[in-house]
């Protein structure tokens, strides 16, 4: 994780920033699947209530160059600016960026009902709890490369750390263990 590149989403009067980030990350997911990559991590340095307008890719210079040689951004290139591959600043902190899954969801409710594990009255109680316990995290709404389904992937930002933790990244650029440089 010695190198990074930034992709800055440009303001557009026709598309919201979140829609463009979702499309950009869906394209990245497809490229990471094609490469079978477990060594590229992502971060969202301008996140607040949403993930912001900047997607940062982290990895070795060779891996990031291999990704860029795929021209994976394609038609999104008119909606964003890409930086060159650059070394990570030496004074960086580190942070884990992972997926956070809700414990209650409409899909889970449907499975419980179909299985007969929940009654009609319990469905109402489940829905009340589900909406009360909703996640406030920013999220990506992406199309899976493996099954074509659209789903939300809630993003959890871990605490800042002084030292990196090595590990593998999934093909969304997230990891339950590994950290990325945060600057």
C-alpha positions in Angstrom: 0.0 0.0 0.0 2.8 2.4 -0.8 1.0 4.1 -3.7 -2.4 5.6 -4.5 -4.4 7.4 -7.2 -7.4 9.7 -6.8 -10.4 9.8 -9.0 -12.3 13.0 -8.4 -16.0 13.1 -9.6 -16.7 16.4 -11.4 -19.9 18.3 -10.6 -22.7 17.5 -13.1 -26.0 19.3 -13.5 -27.8 16.1 -14.7 -26.4 13.5 -12.2 -26.1 13.6 -8.4 -22.6 12.9 -7.0 -23.9 9.7 -5.3 -25.2 8.3 -8.6 -21.8 8.9 -10.3 -19.9 7.4 -7.3 -22.2 4.3 -7.5 -21.5 3.9 -11.2 -17.8 4.5 -10.8 -17.5 1.9 -8.0 -19.6 -0.6 -10.0 -17.1 -0.3 -12.8 -14.2 -0.7 -10.3 -15.8 -3.8 -8.9 -16.0 -5.3 -12.3 -12.4 -4.5 -13.0 -11.3 -6.0 -9.7 -13.3 -9.1 -10.4 -11.6 -9.4 -13.9 -8.2 -9.0 -12.3 -9.1 -11.3 -9.3 -7.5 -8.6 -7.2 -7.1 -8.9 -3.4 -4.4 -6.2 -3.2 -6.3 -3.0 -4.1 -8.1 -1.1 -1.3 -10.3 1.9 -1.6 -11.0 4.9 0.6 -13.3 7.9 0.4 -11.4 10.8 1.8 -14.2 13.4 1.4 -16.9 11.4 3.1 -19.4 13.0 5.5 -23.1 12.0 5.2 -22.3 10.5 1.8 -19.1 9.0 0.4 -18.2 12.3 -1.2 -16.7 13.1 -4.6 -13.3 11.3 -4.4 -12.5 7.7 -4.7 -8.9 6.8 -3.7 -7.4 3.5 -4.8 -4.5 2.1 -2.8 -1.9 -0.6 -3.7 1.5 -1.1 -5.1 2.5 1.0 -8.2 2.6 -2.2 -10.3 -0.9 -3.3 -9.3 -2.4 0.1 -9.8 -0.7 0.5 -13.1 -2.1 -2.9 -14.2 -5.6 -1.8 -13.2 -5.2 1.5 -15.1 -4.0 -0.3 -18.2 -7.5 -2.0 -18.4 -9.1 1.4 -19.1 -11.8 0.3 -16.6 -13.3 3.8 -16.2 -14.6 3.8 -19.9 -17.5 6.1 -20.4 -17.2 7.5 -16.9 -14.0 9.4 -17.9 -16.1 12.4 -18.9 -17.4 12.6 -15.4 -14.2 12.4 -13.4 -10.5 13.4 -13.3 -7.8 10.8 -12.5 -4.5 11.6 -10.8 -1.3 9.9 -11.6 -0.1 7.1 -9.4 1.7 8.7 -6.5 3.5 7.6 -3.4 1.6 7.7 -0.1 2.7 10.6 2.2 5.1 9.3 4.9 3.2 10.9 7.8 -0.1 9.0 7.0 -2.2 7.3 9.6 -4.1 4.1 8.8 -7.7 3.1 8.8 -9.8 0.0 8.1 -12.6 0.5 5.7 -15.1 -2.3 5.6 -18.6 -3.3 4.9 -21.2 -3.1 7.6 -24.2 -5.3 7.1 -27.6 -4.6 8.8 -28.8 -7.3 11.1 -32.3 -6.9 9.9 -33.3 -6.5 6.2 -36.3 -6.9 3.9 -34.6 -9.9 2.3 -34.1 -11.6 5.7 -37.7 -10.9 6.6 -38.8 -12.5 3.3 -36.7 -15.6 4.0 -38.0 -15.9 7.6 -41.6 -15.6 6.4 -41.1 -18.1 3.6 -39.6 -20.6 6.0 -42.5 -20.2 8.4 -40.1 -18.9 11.2 -42.2 -15.8 11.7 -45.9 -15.2 12.1 -48.0 -12.3 10.5 -48.0 -10.4 13.9 -44.2 -10.9 14.2 -43.7 -9.5 10.7 -45.1 -6.1 11.9 -42.8 -6.1 14.9 -39.8 -7.1 12.8 -40.5 -4.2 10.4 -40.8 -1.7 13.2 -37.4 -2.9 14.7 -35.8 -3.0 11.2 -36.7 0.7 10.5 -35.7 1.8 14.1 -32.3 0.0 13.8 -31.5 1.3 10.3 -27.9 2.1 9.5 -26.7 5.7 9.3 -23.5 4.8 7.4 -22.8 6.2 3.9 -23.3 3.5 1.3 -22.8 2.5 -2.3 -25.6 1.2 -4.4 -23.9 -1.1 -6.8 -24.6 -3.9 -9.2 -22.8 -7.2 -8.3 -20.5 -8.5 -11.0 -21.2 -12.1 -10.0 -25.1 -12.1 -10.0 -26.1 -8.8 -11.6 -28.2 -7.8 -8.5 -28.3 -4.2 -7.2 -27.7 -3.9 -3.5 -26.5 -1.4 -0.9 -23.1 -1.9 0.6 -22.9 0.2 3.8 -19.4 1.5 4.5 -17.8 1.5 8.0 -14.8 3.6 8.8 -12.6 2.2 11.5 -10.5 4.3 14.0 -7.3 6.0 12.9 -4.2 3.9 13.7 -0.5 4.6 13.8 0.6 1.4 12.1 -0.8 -0.6 9.1 -2.4 -4.0 9.4 -1.8 -6.3 6.4 -4.6 -8.4 4.9 -6.6 -9.1 1.7 -9.2 -6.9 0.2 -12.4 -8.1 -1.4 -13.3 -7.3 -5.0 -15.1 -4.1 -3.8 -11.7 -2.8 -2.3 -12.9 -3.3 1.3 -11.4 -5.5 4.1 -12.5 -6.7 7.5 -8.8 -6.7 8.6 -6.5 -4.8 6.4 -6.0 -1.0 6.6 -5.3 1.6 4.0 -3.3 4.8 4.4 -5.5 7.7 5.5 -4.4 11.2 4.6 
